[in-house]
């Protein structure tokens, strides 16, 4: 066999093994990234679910405390609306505050505090 044929077949073999292992590595890397992404989402939803449950319980207590005796439907609807608005507003505010990054890198930019608009 000529030396050129041996060299080319060796190069082809090495290249095919290289491609095989690169594909395998890429699949493992992608699987790891998807798992990591899924774990990160679970942590945030637990905090959000806890806050939502707390405000929902508070809203139920507020609705239960409404006195409906000798009141018109409009007065009852206004009282219900106040309970729902108070809890919904508090939930929205706390969920926005929960998403703020308070790390040193987010707070400082060149020794100054970063202003959010």
C-alpha positions in Angstrom: 0.0 0.0 0.0 1.3 3.4 -0.8 2.1 5.8 2.1 -0.4 8.4 0.8 -3.3 5.9 1.2 -2.2 4.9 4.7 -1.9 8.6 5.8 -5.3 9.5 4.3 -7.0 6.5 5.9 -5.4 7.3 9.3 -6.6 10.9 9.0 -10.1 9.8 8.0 -10.2 7.5 11.0 -9.0 10.1 13.4 -11.4 12.7 12.0 -14.4 10.3 12.2 -13.5 9.5 15.9 -13.1 13.3 16.6 -16.5 14.0 15.1 -18.1 11.1 17.1 -16.7 12.4 20.4 -17.6 16.0 19.7 -21.2 15.0 19.0 -21.3 13.0 22.2 -19.8 15.9 24.1 -22.3 18.3 22.6 -25.2 16.1 23.5 -24.0 15.8 27.1 -23.4 19.5 27.4 -26.9 20.3 26.0 -28.5 17.9 28.4 -26.7 19.5 31.3 -27.8 23.0 30.2 -31.4 21.9 30.0 -31.3 20.3 33.4 -29.6 23.4 34.9 -32.2 25.7 33.3 -35.1 23.6 34.7 -33.6 23.6 38.2 -33.2 27.4 38.1 -36.9 27.9 37.2 -38.1 25.7 40.0 -36.4 27.8 42.7 -38.0 31.0 41.6 -41.5 29.5 41.3 -41.3 28.2 44.9 -40.8 31.7 46.3 -43.5 33.1 44.0 -45.9 30.3 45.0 -45.3 30.9 48.7 -46.0 34.6 48.3 -49.1 34.0 46.1 -50.5 31.6 48.7 -50.0 34.1 51.5 -51.8 36.9 49.6 -54.5 34.5 48.5 -55.1 33.5 52.1 -55.2 37.1 53.2 -57.7 37.9 50.4 -59.9 35.0 51.5 -59.9 36.3 55.1 -60.7 39.8 53.9 -63.7 38.5 51.8 -64.9 36.3 54.7 -64.9 39.4 57.0 -67.3 41.4 54.8 -70.6 41.9 56.5 -73.4 41.3 53.9 -76.4 41.9 56.2 -78.6 44.8 55.0 -76.2 45.8 52.2 -77.0 46.2 48.5 -75.2 44.2 45.8 -73.2 47.3 44.8 -71.9 47.8 48.4 -70.9 44.2 48.6 -69.2 44.4 45.2 -67.3 47.5 46.3 -66.1 45.7 49.5 -65.0 42.7 47.5 -63.2 44.9 45.0 -61.3 46.6 47.8 -60.1 43.2 49.2 -59.0 41.9 45.8 -57.3 45.2 44.8 -55.4 45.4 48.1 -54.0 41.8 47.8 -53.4 42.0 44.1 -51.4 45.2 44.4 -49.4 43.8 47.3 -48.6 40.6 45.3 -47.5 42.6 42.3 -45.3 44.8 44.3 -43.7 41.9 46.2 -43.1 39.9 43.0 -41.4 42.8 41.4 -39.2 43.4 44.5 -38.4 39.7 44.6 -36.9 39.9 41.1 -34.5 42.8 41.9 -30.8 41.7 42.0 -29.2 43.1 45.1 -25.7 41.7 44.5 -22.6 44.0 44.7 -22.1 43.8 40.9 -25.6 45.0 40.2 -25.5 47.7 42.8 -22.2 49.3 41.9 -20.9 50.4 38.6 -17.5 52.1 39.0 -18.1 52.9 42.7 -21.5 54.5 42.0 -24.9 53.0 42.5 -26.6 52.1 39.3 -29.9 54.0 38.8 -32.8 52.0 37.4 -35.4 53.8 35.4 
